[in-house]
C-alpha cells in the first residue's frame, strides 16, 4: 500500500476475496484501490494527481460491488 495512505471507505467483494477501498494521501488526493485477501496485492484503479480529480469517498457513493 502506498506510504501515508489513509483508508476512507472500503467494501468487501461478494466472494470475500477482494477489498475495494478509497485511500487518501496526506496531500488530500484520494484514489480507488483493490487488495486481494490472499497474497495482499494492492492494485490502483484510479490515478488522480489532484484532490479535484479524486473519486468520491462519501459513504453513499463509496465502493459498491454488484451482486453475483
Phi, psi and omega per residue, in radians:
X1 nan 2.474 3.130
X2 -1.006 2.506 -3.120
X3 -1.050 2.351 3.053
X4 1.334 0.185 -3.099
X5 -1.320 2.317 3.060
X6 -1.851 2.227 3.131
X7 -1.433 2.161 -3.101
X8 -1.700 -0.652 -3.098
X9 -2.695 2.530 3.082
X10 -2.556 2.779 -3.120
X11 -2.616 2.306 3.056
X12 -1.328 2.562 3.011
X13 -1.252 2.753 -3.141
X14 -0.996 -0.539 -3.134
X15 -1.604 0.044 3.099
X16 1.115 0.373 3.130
X17 -1.711 -0.302 -3.076
X18 -2.396 2.530 3.024
X19 -2.032 2.279 3.000
X20 -1.759 2.422 3.119
X21 -2.610 2.720 3.016
X22 -1.754 2.175 3.112
X23 -2.030 2.407 -3.103
X24 -2.037 2.310 3.108
X25 -1.408 2.883 3.076
X26 -1.015 -0.416 3.118
X27 -1.400 -0.052 3.100
X28 1.575 0.194 3.127
X29 -1.637 2.175 -3.137
X30 -1.890 2.499 3.083
X31 -2.414 2.806 3.132
X32 -1.708 2.332 -3.115
X33 -2.309 2.819 2.881
X34 -2.174 2.674 3.035
X35 -2.351 2.300 3.089
X36 -1.425 2.291 -3.106
X37 -1.102 -0.796 3.077
X38 -1.534 2.095 -3.137
X39 1.672 -0.373 3.046
X40 0.969 0.566 3.115
X41 -1.335 2.179 3.110
X42 -1.670 2.271 3.134
X43 -2.153 2.102 3.057
X44 -1.308 2.371 3.118
X45 -1.827 -0.373 3.056
X46 -2.234 2.854 -3.071
X47 -2.416 0.929 3.124
X48 -1.196 2.453 3.096
X49 -1.961 -0.175 3.093
X50 -2.310 2.650 -3.116
X51 -1.010 -0.579 -3.122
X52 -1.178 -0.318 3.129
X53 -1.636 -0.116 -3.004
X54 -1.189 2.506 3.037
X55 -1.187 2.642 -3.134
X56 -1.116 2.506 3.094
X57 -2.107 0.293 3.078
X58 -1.187 2.406 -3.094
X59 -0.856 -0.726 3.140
X60 -1.173 -0.363 -3.106
X61 -1.971 0.252 3.126
X62 -1.139 2.925 3.130
X63 -0.901 2.331 -3.130
X64 -2.234 2.394 3.058
X65 -1.728 2.447 3.017
X66 -1.370 2.503 3.113
X67 -1.057 2.598 3.095
X68 -1.137 nan nan
